[in-house]
Amino acid sequence: MKIYEIILLGIGLSMDAFAVAVCKGLSSEKFTVKNALIVGAWFGIFQALMPLIGYFLGALVTDYIQSFDHWIAFVLLGFIGGKMIYEAVRGEEKKDASVAFWTMLPLAIGTSIDAMAAGITLAISGAKIYLAIAVIGVITFILSVIGVKIGNIFGSKFQKKAEIFGGIVLIALGLKILIEHLI
């Protein structure tokens, strides 16, 4: 994968975390840099950790699936992107301003499960995993901090649009991988 593809993947994967960060900002009466940094750290670390786990799982099976790996990448990214779009259109997230451990842990895991599947795609594509997880983690951190601030200022206006955008980006990356291998 090229760096711009990894950046796009990072943006796409971070949209769930961004949307939840917007909710955190929405439900906070007052914006604090500390809380925004805590939210960003939780989401950034988990968005970096999960692709690493997925990468090593994917690396175990890469030799066996090389002849159809592009279809797997297409289906995984398409499914993740479609799921994000569906969830954005379907309904609203529960709002809770807390950044306590037991509040953030399930949110961080829940928003990064898709990133584990993307890690399998990274293994199949032969991406440099440490660069990829650094980029994905940093992008998610930055967008999550911004999301808390946006949520605190503007409310839920951008939440659904961000999730839909992220889903479209992931579907487009899956299509690009498929088309490159078929041509």
N, C-alpha and C positions, 0 to 999 in steps of 0.2 A: 504494500500500500504506500502511496505517496503521502507526503506530509499534509497536503491540502485535503486528502481523503480522510486522514486521521483527525484533522481539525473538524471537518464536517461530521464525522462520526461522533466526536466529542460533543459538538453542539447538539446533535440529534439526541444522544443519550442523556444529556444534561437537562433536557426540557421537562422531564418528570420532576426532577429535583428542583428546577427553577419554579415550576408551578406550585409545588409544596412550599417552597421558600416564599413565594408571593402570598400564600395563605398564612404563613407565619407572620409576615409583615402586616397583612390585613387584620389579623387578630390581635396585634400588638397595639396598645394605646399610644406608646411612644417608641420611636426607633432608637435602638442603641447599637453602636458599632460592635460591642462585645457580643450581643446576641446574633447579629448578622454574621460575625466571624465564626461563632460556634456552629451555626446552621451550615455555613459554607464548608467548614472543616469536616463535619459529619458527612455531608453529601460528597464532597471532593474525595475524601479517603475511601469511602465505600465504592464510588464510581471508578476509582483506580484499582481497588482490590478485587472486585468481582471480575473484570475482564482478565486479570492475571490468573484467577482460578479457572475461568473458562478457557483461557489460552492453553494452560497445562493439560486440561481435560481434552481439548481439541488436538493438541500435539500427540497425544497417545494414539489417536485414531487416524491421523492425517494420511499415513501411508496406505491405509486400507480404503480410503474414500477419495483419493486423488482424481479419479476419472469422473466423478460427479460432484466434487466439492463446491463448484460454482453454483449448482442448484441448491445445495444446502445453505450456502451463504445467502442466496436470493430468498429462499423460503424463510430463514431465520430473521433476516433484516426486514423482509416484507411483513412477517408476522408481528415483530416488535413494533414496527411503524404503524401497522394497521390497528394493533391493540391500543397504541397511544392515541390515535385519532378517535377510535371508538370510545375510549374512556373519557376523552375530552368532550365529545359530543353527548355522551350518556348522562353525565351528572357532575355534581359539585363535590369537592373534597370537604371533609370535616375540618373545621377551623379550630386551632389550638395554639396559643402563643408560647407554650412551654418549650424550653430547650433542655429540659432535664434528660438524663441518660435514658430512662425507660420510655420516654416520649420519642426521643430522636432515634434510638436504635431500630425500632421497627420501621420507621419512616425511611431511614437510610438503607436498610436492607430491601424494603419494598420498592424503592425507587431505583435500586441498582441491580435487581434480578435480571432485567433485560440486558444489562451490561455484561453479565456472565455469558449469555448466549452470544453477544457480540464478540467476546473474547475467543470463542470457538471459531468465529469467522476470521479473527485476526490470525489465529494459528493456521488456518487453511490458506490464507492469503500470503503467509510468510512475512507478516509485518514484524518490525522491530518492536517487541512487546514493551520494553522499558521506556522507549520514546512514546509509544502509544498510551501507556497508562499514565505517564507524566502529563501528556497533553490533555487526556480525558479528565484527569483529576484536577488539573489547574483550571481548565475551562469550566468544569462543574463548580469548583470553589468560587470562581469569579462571578459566574452567572447566578449562583445561589445567594451570594452576598448582595448582588444587584437586585435579585428577586425580592429579598426581604425589604429592601428600601423601596422598590417600586410598589410592592404590596401595601406598605405603610402609607405611601403617598397617594396612589391611584386606585387602590382597591382591586377587585377581581376582574377588571376590564381586560387584562392581557393574559390571564391564566389559560383559558381555553385556546386562544390563538397560539400561544407558545407551544402547547402540547401538540396541536395540529401541525404546526410548522416542523417540530421535531420528528413527528411521524412521517411527514412527507420527505424530509431529508433522508431518513433511514430507508424508506422504500426506494428512493432515487439511487442511493448507494448500492442497494441490492440489485436493482436493474442494471446499473453500470457494470457491476461484477459479472452478471449473467451475460450481458451483451459482449463484453470483452472476451469472454471464453467461447462464445458461440461464433464470433466473427473470425 
